[in-house]
Amino acid sequence: GPTGSGKTTTLYGALSELNEPGKKIITAEDPVEYRLPRITQVQINSKIDLTFSRVLRTFLRQDPDIILIGEMRDQETVEIGLR
């Protein structure tokens, strides 16, 4: 959706509802717009090669219950995100 249509608000609202003790939630965002308690939020930084695809590969090794991907900008990120 377009800028200002509520995508981020909707995603953060859903995460807040799912966020409970013992549930492992990890996000990859660019930028991290709001900090949420008990959620590991990673800021993407392509200048240091911290890309969506690299972060997602790392996330999958951590056995999370929920992964939020802020954006899928390339084919590799889409393929990893659909696993």
C-alpha positions in Angstrom: 0.0 0.0 0.0 1.0 3.6 -0.3 2.9 5.6 2.3 0.6 6.6 5.2 -2.0 3.8 4.5 -1.4 2.1 7.9 0.8 -0.9 6.9 3.3 -0.3 9.8 0.5 0.4 12.3 -1.3 -2.8 11.3 1.9 -5.0 11.5 2.8 -3.6 14.9 -0.7 -4.1 16.2 -0.6 -7.7 15.1 2.8 -8.2 16.7 1.5 -6.7 20.0 -1.4 -9.1 20.0 0.9 -12.1 19.4 3.6 -10.9 21.8 3.4 -13.0 25.0 6.0 -14.4 27.4 7.8 -17.4 26.0 7.1 -16.6 22.3 10.2 -15.8 20.3 9.4 -13.0 17.8 12.1 -11.5 15.6 11.8 -8.6 13.1 13.9 -7.4 10.2 13.0 -3.7 9.5 14.3 -0.7 7.6 13.8 1.4 9.7 12.7 0.1 13.1 9.9 2.5 13.7 8.7 1.5 17.2 10.4 -0.5 19.9 8.3 -3.4 21.3 9.0 -5.2 24.5 10.2 -8.9 24.3 10.7 -8.7 20.5 14.1 -8.8 18.9 14.1 -6.1 16.3 17.0 -5.8 13.8 17.6 -2.7 11.8 18.7 -3.4 8.2 21.9 -1.6 7.2 23.2 -2.4 3.6 26.3 -0.2 4.2 27.7 -3.0 6.4 26.0 -5.8 4.4 23.3 -6.4 7.0 20.7 -7.0 4.3 17.2 -8.5 4.6 18.3 -11.8 3.1 21.4 -12.1 5.3 19.4 -11.3 8.4 16.6 -13.8 7.5 19.1 -16.6 7.0 20.4 -15.9 10.5 16.9 -15.7 11.9 16.0 -19.2 10.6 18.8 -20.7 12.5 17.4 -19.3 15.8 14.2 -21.2 15.6 11.8 -18.3 16.1 8.0 -18.7 16.6 7.3 -15.6 14.4 9.4 -13.6 11.9 8.3 -10.2 10.6 10.0 -9.0 7.4 9.5 -5.3 7.0 10.0 -5.4 3.2 10.9 -8.0 0.5 12.9 -6.0 -1.9 14.6 -8.7 -3.9 14.1 -12.3 -5.1 16.5 -13.8 -2.6 14.6 -12.3 0.3 11.3 -13.5 -1.1 12.6 -17.0 -1.5 14.0 -17.1 2.1 10.8 -15.5 3.5 8.6 -18.2 2.0 10.4 -21.1 3.7 
